[in-house]
Amino acid sequence: MHHIILDTDMGNDVDDALAMAVLHSLQTRGQCNLAAVILSRAGHDAAAMCAAVNQFYGRGQIPVGVMRVGIESQTNRFLPVAEQWPHHYDPATAPDAVDLLRQTLQGLPDQSVTIVHIGFATNMAVMLANPDDVALLTRKVRCLSLMAGAFLPIDGDARFKEFNVICDIPAMQALAAHWPTPVVWGGFEIGWALRYPRISIAQDFGYVARHIIVEAYNAYCAPAEERPCWDLATALYAVCPERGYFGLSRPGRVVVDDEGVTTFVVDPAGNQRYLTMDAVQQARVLEALVQLTSQPAHV
């Protein structure tokens, strides 16, 4: 069983919400257990959205940890959707994100946890600065599946500065240099090649009169827009690494420079790789993501 801890910057892009739908659908299939959600950006509205998605999928008991002081969201276009849906998030009693991360790790079996990381590295940098937390991560985590960086030129730009990196460069530098377990980076190029189809939003969620994911997508996106699936791909790999949806680079390590540019250095002793994807895999991944995102929830 893959025990999943999700670290998200919910609010900056709607793909975080769709990634949660993917994880819940995989849990419904018995393929993972979403043990906790923690926020890597400040704001109770983001935590409320995570709690509302959990509740929609019948798992309102999943704890949500909040970052009370830190990086604020650049956009809240879809977060007000949570106000229209039931949830149990209480700002007064919600645990802090790093505290919840520690508590959740301590309660799970050794080498059973995959961290799905689809936000800023702020929480992880806090953990890496504490030797006891590093020991906890080493004991409990078998893989960090990380949406960050870019490992191919993006529209001809070989020094592309990816959003999750540049919002907290020192934290991502610490993660790249010091993370103690295997890491798989899902670069910008992966999600950029996967666009969630509008026809799915229009036709695949009709098993209920209202759907929180559809409402979030429509609140964030322009009418004809098809958002890239950065975070969804990271979630899919985390739970299904053996299914051949993606390829992997050779082992190595990622270096994050002071401008936020990521460079991969091949090193046979390295504990890091990045995702690759050919045309056949691209088609498979997109279809899998559509089916998982739109899979009927037990509501």
C-alpha positions, 0 to 999 in steps of 0.5 A: 500500500502506498501511503501518500502525504500530499504537499500542495500550494493549492490556489496558484493553479487548479491542477492541484485540485485535479491532482487531489481528484486523481489521488482520491480515485486511486484510493477508491481503487485500493491503490493508495492511502491519502494519509494527510494533506499539508499546505506549502503556501499561507492562507486558510482559504487554500486549506479549506479547499483541500478539506472540501475536496476531501469531503466531496470524496467522502474522506473528510477525516483526512487531516489538513495542515496549514501554513499560517505564515509564509508565501501567499497565493498569487491568485485565489480565482477558484478557492472561493468555490470551497465556500459552497461545499461542506467541509470540517476545516477549522482555522482555530484548531487546524495543525501546522503543516510541518507538525502534521507532517511529522505526526503523520510520518511517525504513525506510518510504517517504515519505508511506506510513505511517498510524498507527493510534492506539488508546491513550494519546498518550504516545509521540506526545508524546515524538515531538512534543517533538523537532524531528527526530522532528517532521520524521520524522513530517511526511516519513513519515506521511500520516494519523493515525487516532486513537481518542480524544475525543467529538464528540457528547454521550454519554448526554446528557453534552456534556462527556464525558471519553473514556478515552484522553484522560484517562489522559494529558491533557497528551500528548493536548493536545500531539497535538491542538495540534501534530501535523503531518500530517492527523488523523482522530479516531474519537470515542467515539460511533462505537464506542459505536454499534457492538457486536460481536455475541455470535453472531459470537463463538459461531459465526464462529471455528469453523475452528480448535479454539481461537482467540486472539480468542475466548479474549480476548473471553470472558476480558474480557466477561460472557457476554451482553456485546457490546463497543463497537467503538471501536478496530476502527472506527479501524483500518477507516477507516485502511486503507479511507478511500475506501470510504464506511464513514464520513463526515468533519466539516469541516476544523478542529482539536481542543482538549483542555481540562485536564479532558480534554474534546475540542472541535472548532473548525471551521477551513478551514486545519485539518489535523484532522477527525472521523468521522461515521456515519449509520444506513446506514453503521453497518450496513455498518461493523458487518458489515465489522468482523464479517467482518474480525474472524472472517476465517480466519487463515493458521495 
